[in-house]
């Protein structure tokens, strides 16, 4: 048995708290349960197209000169082998693996296999067109909190391995190509501000130590130094020693406890995606890879015979995508549309629900008159997420906040100062609609959430430049810490939430895709249903159809890249799935898009 990483006494297993625990924005998320009084109808209406005038995201302040307004060809191509809808992290990596190869960026390439030559021919002959409603990477990826933090202890071990594999893949890819996206590898601190959620998380880690010690070894549980002498913990005979870190040294002295995960990162997500797209545009001709921005897809349906020109092979170009600039026929379609999916597939309105989140870039408070800005502000050594379930001010009883700090470079002087805090969350304060549920527009800021984000970073976070290591010596007396911080940017973005909290990855069941007359929907025969259930190609006949990779529940960065890879393997019809190829983790079974998940209520 592995040495325990839990730095406090064990407690008896408790029932899960009244709130449900799930993930958002790279963190555990404490949300309302099924008895929430939110309007159930707000989540069953199809999403609209992305807003024409979205809020200004920090990450989109300087767009790539290559990608801004980019259209590889002046006219929309008439047809393509594969059309990718969406240019965020999912769409970008789908295109990357389609053109660069499914083993591109992995440490261990594919060993010699019988289908290598066939696979190479399939990859090299694919014509790929990417359609984006607005500017490249202007959706959720360009509007998130700048996190990439795999979850380890609160999800299935298979999902944890997959998220860790995706994290390490991104880390190595960025290093291999020297991608300038401000990737900073660091640990992640999960700060629990209510006891029930902390106890539940702590028990999860203890269970993991027994079942999967190699995963448990990657987390450390931190309890307060102060212990009530009458508590069961204090009376226990086998109290485990505290690690070097304390709640105060982690800058969260008033937390009920914390969990440190070894692997987390902050990054500039737009710069990662823009580099991928620029690389593809420079490497391939317009006949091989074609990006069309500001080209929203208004409808998707199976093509009728009248849609297909006589010069086109009707057995291949079976899907018709309509845009304001014309139509395009495709053999296969990959939907990387996340919260906007139901605009194209209305029957998925309650399978992927748009949820609006809000983020702010906050200027750190200064505590001295030093002429060197980086010496007078708090330097955060970790990424953070905050979880709470206890009733708070004005009746709000959940906390789901996440935080990174932009890199502080020596001598850096900016108009707003270096090291801005990227702080997101506060959905419990959203008033219209409640919790952001069902909201697909990102063209406005919720004032109540804005007030919360600017005024509630500290506490719980200690923002003093110098901090004590001993919880018992810690006090925070500076009143300026509780005043609202200046926000250099505030923005909203649209996430996609699923019924069961898992992404939807795989061929879209035919029953959800319109037929040629736009009103009828296909049905699965027994063989197609069996293949879809087994993950062996699509429900549209041996994978010849529509695939989706979406519904990340606000947790796409440590999931999307290798999920897109799994989709590409299916699109190319490779005989060896990810689980049997070297260098990548298997796609978790709970990610598969099956008829059972469609029927889930």
Helices and strands as residue ranges (DSSP letters): E 20-24, E 27-31, G 40-43, G 58-60, E 79-85, H 89-100, H 116-125, E 128-131, G 140-143, E 147-148, H 157-177, E 184-192, H 195-211, H 213-216, E 219-223, H 232-235, E 257-266, H 269-283, E 289-292, E 297-302, G 305-307, E 319-323, E 326-335, G 338-340, H 341-344, G 346-348, E 352-362, G 373-375, E 382-388, G 393-395, E 399-405, E 421-424, G 427-429, H 447-455, G 471-473, G 479-482, E 487-498, E 504-507, G 510-512, H 526-534, E 546-550, H 560-571, G 578-580, G 589-591, H 595-599
